[in-house]
Amino acid sequence: MTIKVIVEFQAKPGARAELAGILRGISTAHGPSIAGFLGSVVHEVVDSPDALVEIAEWDSAEEQAAAVAQAMASG
């Protein structure tokens, strides 16, 4: 069963576009090689000029947890 993971990011004041670009770059560069990662979409938060919300889809909670553990271990 697939899952959706929702993460809210708070950019530095005035840096929301830069953060969105960084998030897209990470997803493009690393997403295809991450087991279980099906993709993500980044949305701007309408009432917060520095906030973003990423909605990512994963094959399973276990694969998402393993990917997070690997990312934390590798820095």
Secondary structure, 3 states (H helix, E strand, C coil): CCEEEEEEEECCCCCHHHHHHHHHHHHHHHHHHCCCEEEEEEEECCCCCCEEEEEEEECCHHHHHHHHHHHHHHC
